Amino acid sequence: MSNANSRGMFSFLLKEHIVAKPGFNRWLVPLASIAIHLCIGSVYAWSVFNPALTRQLGVVAPAAGDWNLSAVVWIFSVAIFTLGLAAAFGGKWLEEVGPRMVGVVSAFCWGGGFLVGSVGIVSHQLWLIYLGYGVIGGCGLGLAYVSPVSTLIRWFPDRRGMATGMAIMGFGGGAMIGAPLIGYLLNAFAEAPTYLGSAEALELMTEAGRRFAETANGQVEVVVASAAQAAELPGGGEAGVYAVGTGDTGAAATFVTLGVVYFVIMMLASFSYRVPPADWKPEGWTPPEERDDKAMITRNHVHINQSLKTPQFWQMWIMLCFNVTAGIGVIGVAKTMMTEIFGSTMPGIVTASFASAYVLMISVFNMVGRFFWASTSDYIGRKNTYHCFFVLGTLLYMSIPFLASAVSSNPHVIYLAGFYAATMVIFTMYGGGFATIPAYLADVFGTLHVGGIHGRILTAWSTAGILGPFAITFLRDMSRHNAITELAAKVDPAAFREAFGAPVAQLESLVEANTVTIARLMEIAPPGTMDPTSSLYNTTMYAMAALLVIAFFANLFIRPVGERHHVENTHPEAAPAK
């Protein structure tokens, strides 16, 4: 089938066929955009799947053949990395075909990615989950993310920040709905494995690291579950031995259900998209002057291909990349930081339920920040908004090590409150950076190809999705290793050998085997030794603050795009009529 015939068959999806008629309510477009972003925003709830996927065979406890956590967590990173690449390539396509076509394709990719992933779960082929959720689903994420941007900016030239903030707010809030929904579906579809009896009542053996039990039907591979693990089964269970390969975590059925539900919602929302007629503007609105240097708003346009040749694009790329990297730096370790820093000093307050509520509030402030900061930028300007992100963010990141150190020596609730407030403001600016960048791009490069330029700048998100987790893991591991080494030097060698059955000289191998930990060393450390756990994140926080300082100067030196880059000088055939 030729490309022309293909376009003819699907012409009803093209932008020239979805031009709004007079009297169309422009507020219907943000609603459709929010619906799509709520669907794709569930990607932030990926961690809810981790427990189920790491015990897909054992169900009640991980079996020898189950995937480990390190193999599963990178599925999320692949999805985010693919999101950025898909947005970069799909952004230009969006300008050609319009938001409805892109929205429909994204629905097939996002919904279909879940279905392919479900096949991988059932067949226990991890690569299929990476392909389905990570690659195909990631393409759906990128296309759906950029699909409303240029359309909203054209519908709301008077409130660019507010309009894009509303849509992208849905992405930040997707996890608020997605996390409890995924948890509910996992519980609804889960089936308890076959219980064989208590460990004392059965003859158990170990072969090549796998546990087996002798039954009337021969040897059966099993897992031995604790009372706590058994209690998490649907309807509860008893501690003891369970047959591997029986029961179901419900992950596959949850994938199928979400794939179908998200597909239907995204298709309905995509068909609600309309584009404004040429030269349309809100009633009573007067466009800004030809160039408003103070507000950094231009009425000129830059071609998508020419944008990459401007310093402004790369300055904004650095700003977005470093803001996202710093945000992920906190989000990735937020719950762990809360429990490790305050769990031991304030166990009566920082309980498991407190930490879970803290994670929920991360999503709330991430969502609210997208709308708040994007709307604020309509009044104070996009450049000043990013100055707030970087100046305030730097101070907040540097305050976290102080709060952590203070609470370790003086367990007072004021330090917990300070940590809570600081991180929540950080989460608002993390989301606000995403929501404000489309309007900033429109201000600097014009609206002609803003959707495509936005797609290309989202490669900064892909980079941050890899750089952030790597930096966090590396810096925390380095701090943890140094803390253990310093603690071991303070411990009496005889006490060390008695506790771990080996001399201090074997510290490295004992740490690798998780035999020696900070908590175990503190048990035999001399009285008065300070627990270094609260300082494990100091280096990470200082590094994140340094990134924001660099981003601040990148934003500070942004100037209006030179006339030589305007579309009438570089691509006159694409220039809109004046």
N, C-alpha and C positions, 0 to 999 in steps of 0.2 A: 504494500500500500504506500503510495507516495505521500510525502509530507503535506502537499497541498490538499489531497483527499482527506488526510488525517485531520488537518485543521478544519476542513469543511464539515467533517462528521461531528467535531466537538466545538463548532463555532459558537454554539449557544453559551459556552463557557468563557469566551474571549471578552476582553474589556469593552470592545466597541458595541457589544450586544447587552451590556449591563449598565448602560448610562441611565442615571436616575431621571424619572419624569418630573415635571414641575410639581411642587408640593411634597416631594419626598422628605420624610423626617430623617435628618442626618444622624440623629441619636440612635437609630437602629444599627448603624455600622459599628459603633463601639460595643454594643451589646453582642453582636455576632463575634467580634474580635475577642471579647472577654470569654465567651463560651469556648472558643478554640484554644485560647491560652490556658484556661482552667484544665482542659483535657491534657495538653502537652506538659503543663506544669507538674503533673504527677510524677515526672521523672525525678523530681527532688525527693520523692518518697521511696526511691529505689531501695534504700537500706532496710525497709520493712520486709523485702523479699529475702534478704540475706540468711536469716535463720532457717527458713524453709528450704532454700536451695542447698544449704550446707548439710542438710540431713534428709535429702530427698529419698535415699534408699533406706536409711535407718529409721526415719520418721521421728521416733522419740528421742534419738541421740544419733550423732554422726557415725556412719558405718565406715569401714575401711575404704570402700569404693566411692564414698561421697566426695564431692568437690570441697576443697578447703576455702576459707574465707578470702584469702589473697587472690584466688582464681576467680572469685565471683565479683568482688568489689570493683574490678577494673571494667566490668560491663558498663557501669555508669560513666566512667571516664571515656570509653569508646563512644558512647552515645553523645556526650557533650562535644567531643572532638569532631564527630561527624556532623553534629549540628552546625558548628562553625563553617565547615567546608561546604555543606549543602546550602547554607545561607549565602556564602560567597558566590557560588555558582548560580543559585536560584534567584538571587536578587536581581540580576540583569534580566533573566527570563521573566521575572515578575513585571518589569517595566514593559515588556513586549506583549504579554498575554493577559495581564490583569490579575486581580486578587482571587477571583472565583476559580479560575483554572488551577492556580497554585494551591489554593485551599483544598480543592478536590483531590489533587495528587497527594498532598500531605496527609489527607484522611486515609487514603489507601496505604500509604507507607507506614503511618503510625499504627493504624489498626492492624494492617497486615504483618507488621513487625512483631506484634504480640502473638499472632497466630503462628508464625514461624518459630518464635521462641517457645511456644507451648509444645511444638513437635520436638524441640530439643530437650525439653524437660522430660517428656514421656519416654523418649528414646535414650535419655541420659547422654546426649551429645552436646557438650558445652559450646562447641563451635557454632552450633545452630542458634544458641541463645545470643552469642556475640553477633552473628550475622543478622538475626531477626530483630532483636531489641536494640543492639548496639549500632549496626550499620543501616539496615532498612528503616528501623524506627528512628534512628538519628537523622536520617534524611528527612523523614516526616517532621521531626522537631524543627529542623532548620527552615524548611519551607513554610511551615505553619507560623513560625516565629516572625518571619519577615512579611507574611502575606498581607497583614492589615496596615503596615506602617505608612507607606507612601499614600495610600488611600485616605487614611485618617488625617494626615497632614494636609491633604488637599481639601478635605471636608471641613477642617478646623484651622484655617490659616490664622484665625484670631486667638486660638488657644492650642497651639501645637503641643506644648508640654503636657497640658492636661489630657488631651486626647490620646496621645501615645502612652501616657502614664496609666490611664484607665485600662487600656488593652494589655499592656505588659504587666500591670498589677495582677491580672489573672494568672500569669505564669508564676509569679511569686506565691500566690495563694493556692495554686494547684495542689501542693502537698498537704494543705490543711484539709482538703476534701479527699485527696488520694490516699493519704496514710490511713485514716480510719476505715475508708472503703476497702482498701486492700486487706487490712487486718480482719474486717468482717467477712470478706469473701474467703480468705484463707481458713478461717474457723468454720465457715459454713460448709466448705467442700472437703475439709480434712476428715480422714478416717484413721482410727487407731490401728496400729499393727497387732499381729497375733501375739498374745501373751503366753509364754511357755512355762512360767513359774519363777520362783525365787532362785537367786544364784546358788544358794546352799542346797537346793533340792535337785539341781541338775548337774550333770557331768560336763564341765566346760574345758575346752582346750584351745590353744593358740597355735596357729600355723601361718608363718610368713606375715605376722602382724594381724591376722584376722581371727576373730573369736568364733568358735563353733560350739554347738551343743549336741549331745547324743540324744536322739529321740527315737520313738518307735519306727519312724520312717527313715532313719539314718541320720547322718550329720546334717545340721542346718546352721547356716551362718546367722549369727545373732549379734545384738548389742545389749549391753548391760546398762540399764537406766537407773538413775538415782530417783529418790522420791520427788525431788523438785522437778526433774525432767518429766517424770510420769504424770505429775499433777497438771502439766501444760497440755496433755492430750485432751481431745474433745470428750467431755464427760468425766475427765480425770482418769487416773490409772494407778497401778501399784508399782512400787520399785521392784525391779527384777529383770528377767531376760525376755527379749522380744525378737521375733524372727525378722531378719532383714528381707526386704522386698515385699513385705505385706503392708497394708495400710497406705495412706496417701497424705502428703502435706497439704494438698489442695492447690499447689502452685500452678499446675498446668491448667486446671479448670478456671482459676482466677485470671490467668493470662488470656484465655479464650473469651471470658466474660468481658474483661476490660477492652479487649480488641474490638469486640462487636459494639459495645456501648460507646466507646470513643469514636468509632467510625461513623455511627449514626449521628451523633451530636455534631461532629465536625462537618459532615456533609450538609446537614440542615443549616448550620451557620454559614458555610461557604456559599450556599445559594441565596443567602440574605445579603451578600455583598453587593453594593452598587458604587459606581464611580460618578463624581459630579460632572455636569456638562462643562465644555470648554469655557473658560473665562468666568466660571461661577464664583461668587463670593457671598459670604453671609450678608443678610440685609442690614444695612446701616454701618457696615464695617469699611473702614478706609485703610488701604494698604500702607505700610510704612514708606518713608522716603526711599529714594533710589538706593541709598546705602546709609545705614545707620551704624556708624562705627562704634558708638557707645554700647549699643545693644548687640553688636556683631550680627546684624541681620542684613542680608543682601537680597535684592530682587533679580540679580543675575543668576546664571546657571553654569554648572561645570559638568561636562560629560563624564560618565562613569569611568571610562578608560583614562581620561585626563586626570581624574581625581587622584590616582595613584602617583602622579608625577608632582603633586603639590606637597610641601612640607606639612601643611595643615592636616592632611590625612594621617600621616605617620605620627604626628604629635598626638592626635586624638586616639590613634591605635595604641600608643604607649599608655595614655591615660586610662583607657578602658581595660587594657591588659593588666596593668598594675593594680587598679582598683579592684578588679575581680580576683586577682591572685591574693591580694590582702584579705578580701572578704572570705574567700575559700579557706584562707589560713586560719580564720576563727571558726567558721562553720564546720570545717572538717574535724576540729578537735574540741568544739564547744562543750559537748556533753562530758567528754573525758576530762577536760579542764575543770569543769564544775565539780565532778565527783572526786577527782584526785586532790584538788586544792582545798575544797571546803568539806568534802565528805568525811575526812578524818578529824578536822577541827570543829565541825558543827554537825555531827551525825544526827542530832535531833531535828535539824531543819532540812539539811540536804539529804533527803531520802530518795529511794528509787522513783517514787511518784513525783517528787519535786523535780528531779532531773528530767523526767518524761515531760512534765509541764513546761519546763525550760525549753526543750526542743520544740514543742508546739508554738511557744511564743516567738521562737526564731522565725518560723514561717509567717506568723502574724505581722511582726515588725518588718520583715522582708517585703511583704505585700503592701503594707501601709506606706512604707518608705517610697515605693515606686510611684504611688499616686501623689503623696505629699511633696516630694522633692521635684517631681516633674511639673506639678502645678505651680509650685513656688518659683520655678525657673521662668515662668511666664511673666513674673513681676520683677524679679531681681536680675534676670538674664542668665543664660546658660553658663557663661564663663564664671560668673560669681558663684553659681551653684556648685560648680566643680571645685572652686577655691574652698568652699565650705567643706566639701568632702575631704579634701587633702589636708587642710590645716586642722580641722577638728578631728579628722581620723588619725592623724599623726599623734596628736596629744592623747587621744583615747587609747591607742595601741601602746603608747609608752606608759600609760597609767596602770595597765594590767600587771606588769611585773611588780610595781610598787604595792598594789592591793594584795597580790599573792604573798609577797614577803611579809607585809604587815599582819595578815591574818594568821600566819604561821607562828608569830610571836605573841600576838594578842587577838585571840579568837572573838572578835566583836562583830555583830550583825551589820554594822555600818560598812564594813569592807565587803561583805557579801552583796549588800545593796548597791555599793559602788560598782562592783564587778558586773552585776546584773544590768545596771543602767548603761554602763559603758558599752557592753557587748550589744545590747539592744539598739543603741544609737548606731553602732557600727553596721548592724544588719539593715537598718533603714537606708544607710548610704550605699551599701552593697546593692540593694535593689534599686535605689534611686539612680545609680550610675547607669544601669541598663535602660531605665525608663526615660532618662533625659537625653541620652546620646542621639536618638533619632531626630529630635527637635534641634539639637545642636548642629547636626549634620545639615539639616534643611536651612538653618540660619547661615551657615558658612558656604555650602555648596549649591544652594537653591533647591527647588523641589522637582526639577526635571527628572533626575535619576536618583532621588534620595533613597528609594527602596533598594536599588542595586548597590549603592554605596554603603548603605547600612548593612547589607548582607556581607559585603567584603570586609567591613571593619569588625564583624563578628568573628573573624578568624582570630582576633585577639582573645576571645572567649575560649576558643579551642586551645590556644597556647596556654592560657591561664589554667584550663582544666587539667593540663599535664604538669605544668610548672608548679602550681599550688600544692597538690598532694605530694609531689616529689620533695619540694622544699620543706614542707611540714614534717614529713617522715624522716628526712635526712637530719634536719636540725634537732628534732626531738630525740632521735636515736643517739645523736652525738652528745646531747646534754645528759641523757640517761646513762650513757657509757661513762662519761666523765664523773657523774655523780657516784656511780657504783665503784669506780676505781678509787675515788677519794674516800668513800666510806670504808672500803675494804682495807685501806691503809691505816685506818683508825681502829680497826677491830683486832683484838688479841689473836695471834695466829693459832694458838691452841683452841680457842673458842670457835674459830672459823673451821678448823679441821673437825672438831666434834659436831658442829652443826651440819656440815656439808659432806663429811666423809672424804675430804680431799684437801690438799694444802692450798694456800693462797696463790701459789705459782700456777695453778690450773684455773685461775679465775676466768680467763677468756672462754674456755670450753664449757665451764659451768654456767656462764651467762648465756651462751648460745643455746644451751639445753634448757634454759629458764629455771635452772636449779637455784641459782643465785639471783635474787631480786632486791630492790631497794627495801621493800617491806621486810624481807627475811634478814637482811643485814641490820636493819634498825633494831631487830629483836635482840641482837648480841652486841650492838654498839655501846660504847661507854655512856654512862649517864650524862645527860646534858647535850648529847649530840643532836644537832638540828636536822630534821627530816628535809632532804633536798627536793622532795616531790614537787613542792609548790614552785620551785624555780626551774622546772624542766622546760617551761614554755617561754622563758625570758628571751632567749636568743631568737626564737621564732617571732615573737611580738616586735622586737627591735628590728628584725629584718623586714617585717611587713611595714613598719613605720618608715624605714628607709626607702622602700618602693614608693610610698605615697609622697615623699619629699621629691623624688625624681619626677613623679607624675605632676606635682604642683608646678614645677618649672616648665614642663612641657605645655601645660595649660596657660601659664603666665605669658609665654612668648607667642601664643597664637595671634595672628593678625589676619585681616581680611584677605581673601584670595586675590592674587594679582590679575589684572585685566587680560594678560596673555593666556590665562587658563580658562577664560570664559568660553562657553560653547560656540558663540558666533565667530570666535577667532580660531578655534581648534577643530570644530565639527559643524561648519555652517549649515550643512544639510539637515542637521538634527535640531537646529536652534528654533525655539518657538517664535511665533510672530509677535512682534512688539505691539 
